[in-house]
């Protein structure tokens, strides 16, 4: 028996709570990460967070007002912003 699963790691939608961002992918997966990993998003207003746009053919997310860019690949790896990564033990 062959099982074929096709992944599509492009962004379909995203949403925020006070502490987390959840990114829905085209293939049905959802990635949830803490906002504390991304200080620009953490400090942005809810309105600024909502004004995102797909980047890199949908494999990334861009927030023009706060000059933030995230890649789906980085989110899947669990990679925080560089300044947060430097502080991790």
C-alpha positions as CSV (number, residue, x, y, z in Angstrom):
1,X,0.0,0.0,0.0
2,X,1.3,3.4,-1.0
3,X,0.4,6.5,1.0
4,X,1.0,9.7,-0.8
5,X,1.0,13.0,1.1
6,X,1.6,16.2,-0.7
7,X,2.8,19.1,1.5
8,X,2.2,22.6,0.5
9,X,4.0,24.9,2.9
10,X,2.6,28.1,1.6
11,X,0.7,30.4,4.0
12,X,-3.1,30.3,3.8
13,X,-4.0,32.5,6.8
14,X,-2.7,33.6,10.2
15,X,-4.2,34.8,13.5
16,X,-3.0,36.1,16.8
17,X,-3.8,35.8,20.5
18,X,-2.2,38.1,23.0
19,X,0.8,35.7,23.3
20,X,0.9,33.5,20.1
21,X,0.8,33.6,16.4
22,X,-0.8,30.7,14.5
23,X,0.0,30.2,10.8
24,X,-2.3,28.0,8.7
25,X,-0.6,26.3,5.7
26,X,-2.2,25.3,2.4
27,X,-1.7,21.6,3.3
28,X,-3.8,21.9,6.4
29,X,-1.1,22.1,9.0
30,X,-1.0,24.9,11.6
31,X,2.2,26.3,13.2
32,X,1.8,28.1,16.5
33,X,4.7,30.1,17.9
34,X,5.1,32.5,20.9
35,X,5.1,36.2,20.0
36,X,7.9,36.6,22.5
37,X,10.2,35.1,19.8
38,X,9.4,38.0,17.5
39,X,9.7,41.3,19.3
40,X,8.5,43.4,16.4
41,X,5.3,41.5,16.3
42,X,5.0,41.4,20.1
43,X,5.3,45.2,20.2
44,X,3.0,45.8,17.2
45,X,-0.6,46.8,17.5
46,X,-3.3,44.3,16.7
47,X,-4.0,46.3,13.6
48,X,-0.4,46.2,12.4
49,X,-0.3,42.5,13.0
50,X,-3.4,42.0,10.8
51,X,-1.9,43.9,7.9
52,X,0.4,41.1,6.7
53,X,1.0,40.0,3.1
54,X,2.3,36.8,1.6
55,X,6.0,37.0,0.5
56,X,8.1,34.7,-1.6
57,X,5.3,33.1,-3.5
58,X,3.5,32.4,-0.2
59,X,6.5,30.7,1.5
60,X,6.9,33.8,3.7
61,X,5.0,36.5,5.6
62,X,5.7,40.3,5.4
63,X,4.5,43.1,7.6
64,X,5.3,46.3,5.8
65,X,4.4,48.7,8.6
66,X,6.8,47.1,11.1
67,X,9.4,45.8,8.6
68,X,9.1,42.2,9.7
69,X,9.6,39.1,7.5
70,X,9.2,35.5,8.5
71,X,9.7,32.4,6.4
72,X,7.6,29.3,6.8
73,X,10.8,27.2,6.8
74,X,12.0,29.2,9.8
75,X,8.7,28.8,11.6
76,X,8.7,25.0,10.9
77,X,12.3,24.8,12.3
78,X,11.3,26.8,15.4
79,X,13.7,29.6,14.7
80,X,13.1,32.8,16.7
81,X,14.2,36.2,15.7
82,X,18.0,36.6,15.7
83,X,18.2,38.7,18.8
84,X,16.1,36.1,20.7
85,X,18.2,33.2,19.3
86,X,21.4,34.8,20.6
87,X,20.0,34.9,24.1
88,X,19.0,31.2,24.1
89,X,21.3,28.8,26.1
